[in-house]
């Protein structure tokens, strides 16, 4: 991956220094560090072309979201990534609607931050797995929701394990899982797939058990994490699994 321009704004000098040390060893090319997004930082963002903007905030509120909108309006090629100390699910939703490509906690491991930025370069939307984003969150196409696994380590991949899980799902379960990521209720799923709600509930219990998750939200996040694998595996599942 070629070097990608990166602008970092964060109010804490200690965090800025840590990010500077970490990012200079990556494929990213830090071009500017600033405590605030104004002044020279805004100039860099307006003239940088395609670049990543790592925006550090204590809390992500309306002021941050409006700033994201203003920067994107001035340079639509900027890809903002929010790095926050605290947040709610609503904060994530509003930041994505404002145009953010990523929403991460400050306690994220350094390797995971780098991986997140790499995914943003590819045009994907990355959200910290502990964000507990509701499954009905609107996604900006063609970006893909990806929640990095909290247990994933550098140099490893969960693709094999995810593939095993997918092969254990029936075609109908895959369809329901994909519908679940769209925020559909059991009633909506039943109407769409022409089945009873009780049948949907049976399938849902089976899906939760096979994925090893506790609830619908976790199942939706799992599906969005492995969305590409679900899509690529769908044809095989459709031909090999019974309804």
C-alpha positions in Angstrom: 0.0 0.0 0.0 1.4 3.4 -1.0 2.0 6.1 1.5 -1.2 7.9 2.5 -1.2 11.5 3.8 -2.5 11.8 7.3 -3.5 14.8 9.4 -3.8 14.4 13.1 -5.6 16.7 15.5 -5.8 15.9 19.2 -6.0 18.2 22.2 -3.6 16.1 24.3 0.1 16.7 23.6 1.1 13.3 25.1 -1.3 11.5 22.8 -0.1 13.5 19.8 3.5 12.5 20.6 2.6 8.8 21.0 0.7 8.9 17.7 3.6 10.6 15.9 6.0 8.0 17.1 3.7 5.1 16.1 2.5 6.5 12.7 5.9 7.4 11.4 6.7 3.7 11.5 3.7 2.9 9.4 2.9 3.3 5.7 1.1 6.5 6.5 2.8 9.8 5.9 1.9 12.2 8.8 1.9 15.6 7.3 0.5 17.6 10.2 -0.1 17.4 13.9 -2.2 20.0 15.7 -4.1 20.3 19.0 -7.1 21.7 17.2 -8.6 21.4 13.7 -8.4 25.1 13.0 -5.6 27.2 11.5 -2.9 25.4 9.6 -4.6 22.0 10.1 -7.7 23.2 8.3 -5.4 24.5 5.5 -3.7 21.1 5.2 -7.1 19.3 5.1 -8.4 21.7 2.4 -5.5 21.2 0.1 -4.3 17.6 0.8 -6.6 15.8 -1.7 -7.3 12.2 -0.6 -6.1 12.0 3.0 -7.0 10.6 6.4 -8.0 12.9 9.1 -7.6 11.4 12.6 -9.7 13.6 14.8 -9.1 13.1 18.5 -11.9 14.4 20.9 -12.9 13.9 24.5 -16.5 13.6 23.5 -18.1 13.5 20.1 -21.0 16.0 20.0 -22.7 18.3 17.5 -19.7 20.6 17.3 -17.5 17.8 16.1 -20.0 16.5 13.6 -20.5 20.0 12.2 -16.8 20.4 11.9 -16.6 17.1 10.0 -19.3 18.4 7.6 -17.5 21.6 7.0 -14.1 19.9 6.2 -15.8 17.4 3.9 -17.6 20.3 2.1 -14.3 22.0 1.5 -12.5 18.8 0.5 -14.7 15.8 -0.2 -11.6 13.6 -0.5 -10.9 13.9 3.3 -11.8 10.7 5.2 -12.4 11.6 8.9 -11.8 9.0 11.6 -13.0 10.0 15.1 -10.8 8.9 18.0 -12.8 9.5 21.2 -12.4 9.0 25.0 -16.1 8.3 25.5 -19.2 7.9 23.4 -22.7 6.5 23.1 -24.3 4.5 20.2 -26.1 7.6 19.1 -22.7 9.5 18.9 -21.5 6.8 16.5 -24.7 7.1 14.4 -24.5 10.9 14.1 -20.8 10.9 13.3 -21.3 8.5 10.4 -24.2 10.6 9.2 -21.9 13.6 9.3 -19.5 11.8 7.0 -17.0 10.0 9.3 -15.3 6.9 7.9 -14.3 5.6 11.3 -15.3 5.8 15.0 -12.7 4.4 17.4 -12.0 4.4 21.1 -8.7 5.9 22.4 -8.0 2.7 24.2 -7.6 0.9 20.9 -4.3 -1.1 20.5 -1.8 0.6 18.2 -1.8 -2.3 15.7 -5.6 -2.2 15.5 -5.5 1.6 14.9 -3.2 1.1 12.0 -5.4 -1.7 10.6 -8.4 0.5 10.9 -6.7 3.3 9.0 -5.7 0.9 6.3 -9.3 -0.1 5.9 -10.4 3.5 5.7 -7.9 4.0 2.8 -9.8 1.3 1.0 -13.0 3.2 1.4 -14.5 1.1 4.2 -16.2 2.3 7.4 -14.6 1.0 10.5 -16.2 1.0 14.0 -14.6 -0.1 17.2 -16.1 -3.5 18.2 -17.1 -2.2 21.7 -19.2 0.6 20.2 -22.3 -1.5 20.5 -23.7 0.2 17.4 -27.4 -0.7 16.9 -27.9 -3.0 13.8 -30.2 -0.4 12.1 -27.4 2.1 11.7 -27.5 3.5 8.2 -24.4 2.7 6.2 -23.0 5.0 3.5 -22.6 2.9 0.3 -20.3 1.5 -0.9 -18.5 1.5 2.4 -18.7 -1.6 4.5 -19.3 -1.8 8.2 -16.3 -3.6 9.8 -15.9 -4.2 13.5 -12.4 -5.4 14.2 -12.4 -8.4 16.5 -11.2 -7.6 20.0 -9.4 -11.0 20.1 -7.7 -10.7 16.7 -3.9 -10.3 16.9 -1.4 -8.9 14.4 -0.5 -11.3 11.7 -3.6 -13.5 12.2 -6.9 -13.8 10.5 -10.4 -14.9 11.5 -11.4 -15.7 8.0 -11.0 -19.4 8.4 -13.1 -19.5 11.6 -15.8 -17.3 9.9 -15.8 -19.6 6.9 -16.5 -22.6 9.2 -19.4 -20.8 10.8 -20.8 -19.8 7.4 -20.7 -23.4 6.2 -22.7 -24.4 9.2 -25.5 -22.0 8.3 -28.4 -23.0 6.1 -29.4 -20.8 3.1 -32.4 -19.5 5.0 -30.3 -18.7 8.0 -27.9 -16.7 5.8 -30.8 -14.8 4.3 -32.2 -14.0 7.7 -28.8 -12.9 9.0 -28.3 -10.6 6.0 -31.8 -9.2 6.6 -31.0 -8.7 10.3 -28.1 -6.4 9.3 -30.6 -4.1 7.7 -32.4 -3.6 11.0 -35.4 -5.8 10.2 -37.6 -6.9 13.1 -38.9 -10.5 13.3 -42.2 -9.3 11.9 -40.5 -7.6 8.9 -38.3 -10.7 8.3 -41.4 -12.9 8.4 -43.2 -10.7 5.8 -40.2 -10.4 3.6 -39.5 -14.2 3.6 -43.1 -15.3 3.7 -43.0 -17.2 6.9 -44.5 -17.0 10.4 -42.8 -15.0 13.2 -42.5 -18.1 15.3 -40.5 -19.7 12.5 -38.3 -16.6 12.3 -37.7 -17.0 16.1 -36.7 -20.6 15.7 -34.2 -19.7 13.0 -32.9 -16.7 15.1 -32.2 -19.0 18.0 -30.3 -21.3 15.7 -28.3 -18.4 14.3 -27.3 -17.1 17.7 -26.2 -20.6 18.8 -24.1 -21.2 15.7 -22.5 -17.8 15.8 -21.8 -18.1 19.5 -23.4 -14.7 20.3 -26.0 -13.6 22.9 -28.3 -11.4 21.0 -29.5 -9.9 17.7 -27.2 -6.9 17.9 -24.1 -9.1 18.3 -25.3 -11.3 15.4 -25.7 -8.2 13.2 -22.3 -7.0 14.1 -20.8 -10.4 13.3 -22.5 -10.4 9.9 -21.3 -6.9 9.1 -17.8 -7.9 10.2 -17.8 -10.7 7.7 -20.1 -9.2 5.1 -17.8 -9.9 2.2 -17.4 -13.5 3.3 -21.2 -13.9 3.6 -21.7 -12.4 0.1 -19.0 -14.6 -1.5 -20.3 -17.7 0.2 -24.0 -17.1 -0.5 -24.0 -18.8 -3.9 -22.4 -22.0 -2.5 -24.8 -22.0 0.4 -27.8 -21.5 -1.9 -26.9 -24.6 -3.9 -25.7 -26.9 -1.1 -28.1 -26.0 1.7 -31.8 -26.7 2.0 -34.4 -24.1 2.9 
